[in-house]
Amino acid sequence: MATFRRNGGTSRGISNNTLQTTEALVHQAGSRSASSGQTKGNPVALVVEDDNDQRELIGAILEESDVQVIACESGEAAMQVMEVVGDRTVFLLADVGLAGVMDGVDLACEVDDRWPHTRLVTTSGYCEPSRLRALPRGTKHLPKPWRALDLIIELEHAIASRQPA
């Protein structure tokens, strides 16, 4: 699991793993952005992947852009993050098979209902066709293994189509 820490931050157990509070996740994104010259008002890319290595790789790829990257390992944690930064989240990349109750398809449906401006991308090594059919219209699915360029292209589309709040 990627470590998101803040002085005095509290933690909460989600899916048998310890995650920092949403506030700490958002603060971490802000801290990273400040060090790279980005501001807290920048668009957000949310990465939801339960495999630590994949999550770190995706985060490293996306951090090269002008967005704040926030990464978490479950759909439940992602929804907590969206409650805080959903209005600024232009891109959500979610693995279909996630730890916890909410899988990537459920997450995509919930985010599409509440934050329709967010570009949705799912990924998986294998996924039942019926689950893919349940994805919201317009969701892009990238089968694993994907290319880093594919992620960058999807993020660029999200940024280009961003509607002013």
C-alpha positions in Angstrom: 0.0 0.0 0.0 1.3 3.5 -0.8 2.0 5.4 2.3 0.0 8.7 2.8 1.1 10.2 6.1 0.6 13.6 7.7 1.8 14.9 11.1 -1.1 14.3 13.5 -3.2 12.4 10.9 -5.5 9.7 12.1 -6.0 6.3 10.4 -9.1 4.3 9.7 -9.3 0.6 8.8 -10.8 -0.2 5.4 -10.9 -3.7 3.9 -8.6 -5.1 6.6 -5.9 -2.5 5.7 -5.0 0.7 7.4 -5.6 3.8 5.3 -5.1 7.4 6.3 -8.2 9.5 6.4 -9.4 11.2 3.3 -8.1 14.5 4.7 -4.6 13.0 4.9 -4.9 11.6 1.3 -5.9 15.0 0.0 -3.2 16.8 2.1 -0.6 14.4 0.7 -1.7 15.3 -2.9 -1.5 19.0 -2.0 2.0 18.5 -0.5 3.3 16.8 -3.6 1.8 19.4 -5.8 3.3 22.3 -3.8 6.7 20.8 -4.2 6.3 20.6 -8.0 4.7 24.0 -8.4 1.2 22.8 -8.7 -1.7 24.4 -6.7 -4.4 22.8 -4.7 -6.9 24.0 -7.4 -5.4 21.7 -10.0 -7.5 18.9 -11.4 -7.3 15.5 -9.7 -6.5 12.1 -11.1 -7.7 9.3 -8.7 -6.0 5.9 -9.0 -7.8 2.9 -7.4 -5.8 -0.3 -7.5 -5.4 -2.9 -4.8 -2.0 -4.1 -6.0 0.7 -1.9 -4.4 3.2 -2.2 -7.3 0.6 -1.4 -9.9 -0.7 1.5 -7.8 2.8 3.0 -7.4 3.6 2.5 -11.1 0.4 4.2 -12.3 0.9 7.0 -9.8 4.4 7.6 -11.1 3.2 7.7 -14.7 0.4 10.1 -14.1 2.5 12.4 -11.8 4.3 13.7 -14.9 1.1 15.6 -15.9 -0.3 18.8 -14.4 -2.8 17.0 -12.1 -2.8 16.0 -8.5 -2.6 12.3 -8.2 -4.3 10.5 -5.3 -4.0 6.8 -5.0 -6.0 4.4 -2.8 -6.6 0.6 -2.7 -10.4 0.2 -2.5 -13.6 1.5 -3.8 -14.7 2.5 -0.4 -11.6 4.6 0.1 -12.0 6.1 -3.3 -15.5 7.3 -2.5 -14.2 9.0 0.7 -11.7 10.8 -1.5 -14.4 11.7 -4.0 -16.5 13.3 -1.3 -13.7 15.8 -0.8 -12.2 16.3 -4.2 -14.9 14.9 -6.5 -15.6 18.3 -8.1 -12.0 18.6 -9.2 -11.5 14.9 -10.2 -11.3 14.8 -13.9 -9.9 11.2 -14.2 -10.5 8.0 -12.3 -8.6 4.8 -13.1 -9.9 1.8 -11.3 -9.0 -1.9 -11.3 -12.1 -3.9 -11.8 -11.1 -6.4 -9.1 -10.6 -4.4 -5.9 -10.4 -5.4 -2.3 -13.5 -4.6 -0.3 -17.2 -4.7 -1.1 -17.2 -2.3 -4.0 -15.4 -3.4 -7.2 -14.2 -1.1 -9.9 -17.4 -1.4 -11.9 -19.5 -0.5 -8.9 -17.2 2.4 -8.2 -17.4 3.6 -11.8 -21.2 3.5 -11.7 -21.3 5.5 -8.4 -18.9 8.1 -9.6 -20.7 8.5 -12.9 -24.0 9.1 -11.1 -22.5 11.7 -8.7 -19.7 13.3 -10.7 -20.6 12.8 -14.4 -17.7 15.1 -15.5 -15.1 12.6 -14.4 -13.6 10.5 -17.2 -13.8 6.8 -16.1 -11.2 4.2 -17.1 -11.2 0.7 -15.8 -8.5 -2.0 -16.1 -8.2 -5.7 -15.4 -6.3 -8.8 -16.2 -9.5 -10.7 -16.6 -13.1 -9.6 -16.2 -16.4 -11.3 -16.8 -18.0 -9.8 -19.9 -21.2 -9.2 -17.9 -19.3 -6.9 -15.5 -17.9 -4.9 -18.4 -21.4 -4.5 -19.9 -22.4 -3.0 -16.5 -20.0 -0.1 -16.9 -21.4 3.3 -17.5 -21.6 4.5 -21.1 -18.4 6.2 -22.1 -16.2 4.3 -19.7 -12.9 3.2 -21.3 -11.7 -0.3 -20.4 -7.9 -1.0 -20.7 -7.1 -4.7 -20.4 -3.9 -5.5 -18.6 -1.2 -5.3 -19.6 -1.7 -1.8 -20.8 0.9 0.6 -22.1 1.9 3.7 -20.1 1.1 5.8 -23.2 -2.5 4.5 -23.1 -2.9 5.9 -19.5 -1.3 9.2 -20.5 -3.6 9.6 -23.6 -6.7 8.9 -21.4 -5.6 11.5 -18.9 -4.9 14.0 -21.6 -8.4 13.5 -23.0 -9.8 14.0 -19.5 -7.9 17.2 -19.0 -8.9 18.5 -22.5 -12.6 17.8 -22.0 -12.7 19.3 -18.5 -15.7 21.6 -18.1 -15.3 24.7 -15.9 -16.9 24.3 -12.5 
